[in-house]
Amino acid sequence: MGALGQLTSASSRFLNKRGIYLGRRSARLHVAVYRRSGGRLGGHIPGWPEARIALLDHVGAKTETHRTSPVMCLQDGDAIVVMASKAGQPSNPAWFHNLMAHPDTTVQLGTTIHQVHARVATGEERPRLWSKFLEIYPGAEFYERNAGSREIPIVILDPRLEGGAEPTPSGFSPRVSGQPGR
């Protein structure tokens, strides 16, 4: 692990142990920089080049408000996989609940926007995918310990056929929430 990776991991652990979650405070800027740069800036966890960040669009389960959250991801075949860690906080991130209510959505990885259908990894999928997350970002082990009795959900974003997908509303301007991988 390089110096930047150690700094990133240590600062994340320091804040999370104290219950400080920067999700909404930093996400708006993160999304803006990511979109403007096509993912060149804000496209991975600093010091961890394999720990990529995607922009996940979701619709509020109750409010139906359109939002975008930066999330840590990995690719597994044609699917994009994200973890609902919320940095190991005791509750799941709001975007997870929103995806369970409205699983058909879009995710931006770099400059490409993918039409996807979200589902929770089950059975043998979850341990296999969790170990892949630990390979690309060992800090996820801290998230798991910090989450206590909450099992961190792994969400698989399977590709959708564009013909079967609902079109994105014109003028879609999502509100921003969350923080990478949270």
PyMOL commands that set and color helices and strands:
alter all, ss='L'
color gray80, all
select helices_A, chain A and resi 3-17+23-37+86-88+94-101+125-136+140-146+162-164
alter helices_A, ss='H'
color red, helices_A
select strands_A, chain A and resi 44-45+48-59+66-76+79-83+104-109+112-120+154-159+175-176
alter strands_A, ss='S'
color yellow, strands_A
deselect
rebuild
show_as cartoon
